[in-house]
Amino acid sequence: MSYSAEQSAIMDSIISRYPRKRSSIMPLLHFVQSISGYVTSEGIETIAAKLELSTAEVTAVSTFYTQYKSEPVGEYHVGICTNTLCAVMGGDAIFDAVSDHLDIANDEMTSDGKVSLERIECNAACDYAPVVMVNWEFFDNQTVQSAKDLVDGARAGNPPAPTRGPKTLRTWKENSAVLAGLSDGLAGEGPSAGGPSLLGLKLSKEGK
């Protein structure tokens, strides 16, 4: 595919936010994902041309960060944390159960293209373990059953709302656009932090 004039203009607007053009590589990669669902070779070539970099330099960034995908993922990309705390709290059991339930393995996608599965090293929300993220939105304190219900809802096009953040779970492409810096108008929806995350702040204010 080739990028439209409007898409090219959005890329230029993203680049204009940065004093050094090359600093816009990451949001541009997210924008490419918002269009194609993954980082295409054409996307890498276009970014390289706009930033006057080699394709190798852009590829180095896209392959370093796991948020960038070189192959298509599901409309709802499910990342289950299996790092130490989440694993102890049930993350391994959740991953195995969801994998069996969907009949897909790590880095695979259901045949309908709705859900893909990834074993995540850390979702950076240990105070809510075990944690599942879908399209980088948090689903806290999960169980085997709640995780199964989550992926079933996603496949049916009616996923539950994230624990924190927007009241509606957006698709992979929609959230990729947000990560590129394009506002979806939902930044103020839902809680951004809960009691466990704020406990240290609360105690410090109480002088404890």
Residue pairs with C-beta under 8 A, 6 or more apart in sequence:
1 35
1 36
1 40
1 42
2 42
3 11
3 35
3 42
3 46
7 31
7 35
8 46
10 31
10 182
11 28
11 31
11 46
11 47
11 50
12 50
14 24
14 27
14 28
14 31
14 180
14 181
15 21
15 24
15 28
15 50
15 51
17 24
17 181
18 24
21 50
21 51
21 52
22 51
22 53
22 57
24 51
25 47
25 51
25 53
25 57
25 58
25 61
26 61
26 65
27 179
27 180
27 181
28 47
28 50
28 51
28 180
29 39
29 43
29 47
29 58
29 61
29 62
29 68
30 67
30 68
30 176
30 177
30 179
30 180
30 181
31 176
31 177
31 180
31 182
32 39
32 40
32 43
32 44
32 46
32 47
33 39
33 43
33 68
33 69
33 172
33 173
33 176
34 173
34 174
34 176
34 177
34 180
34 182
35 43
35 173
36 43
36 72
37 69
37 72
37 73
37 172
37 173
37 176
38 68
38 69
38 70
38 71
38 72
38 73
39 62
39 68
39 69
39 70
44 55
44 58
44 59
44 62
45 55
47 53
47 58
48 54
48 55
48 57
48 58
51 58
61 68
62 68
62 70
63 70
66 118
67 136
67 179
72 109
72 113
73 109
73 116
73 172
74 109
74 110
74 113
74 114
74 115
74 116
74 154
74 172
75 113
75 114
75 115
75 154
75 171
75 172
75 173
76 114
76 115
76 116
76 134
76 135
76 151
76 154
76 155
76 159
76 169
76 171
76 172
77 115
77 116
77 118
77 134
77 135
77 172
78 98
78 115
78 116
78 117
78 118
78 132
78 133
78 134
78 150
78 151
78 154
79 118
79 119
79 120
79 123
79 132
79 133
79 134
79 136
80 91
80 94
80 95
80 98
80 117
80 118
80 119
80 120
80 130
80 132
80 147
81 87
81 91
81 120
81 121
81 122
81 123
81 125
81 129
81 130
81 131
81 132
81 133
82 91
82 92
82 95
82 119
82 120
82 121
83 91
83 120
83 121
83 122
83 123
85 126
85 129
86 122
86 123
86 126
86 129
86 130
86 131
87 130
88 129
89 129
89 130
90 130
90 142
90 143
90 144
91 129
91 130
91 131
93 144
94 130
94 132
94 142
94 143
94 144
94 147
95 117
95 119
97 144
97 147
97 148
98 117
98 144
98 147
98 148
98 151
99 105
99 106
99 117
101 148
101 151
102 110
102 115
102 117
102 151
103 110
104 110
104 115
104 116
104 117
105 117
106 117
106 118
106 119
107 116
107 117
107 118
108 116
108 117
109 115
109 116
109 117
110 116
110 155
112 155
114 154
114 155
114 157
115 151
115 154
115 155
120 133
123 131
123 132
123 133
123 138
125 131
125 138
125 140
127 196
127 197
128 138
128 140
128 141
128 163
128 194
128 196
129 141
130 141
130 142
131 138
131 139
131 140
131 141
131 142
132 139
132 142
132 147
132 150
133 139
134 150
134 154
134 159
134 162
134 169
135 169
135 170
135 171
135 172
135 174
135 175
136 175
136 179
137 162
137 164
137 165
137 166
137 169
137 170
137 175
138 162
138 163
138 164
138 165
139 146
139 147
139 150
139 160
139 162
139 163
140 163
140 164
140 194
141 163
142 150
149 160
150 159
150 160
153 159
153 160
154 169
159 169
160 169
161 167
161 168
161 169
161 190
162 169
162 190
163 194
164 190
164 191
164 192
164 193
164 194
165 186
165 189
165 190
165 191
165 192
166 184
166 186
166 189
166 190
167 186
167 189
167 190
168 186
170 178
170 184
170 186
174 184
177 184
178 184
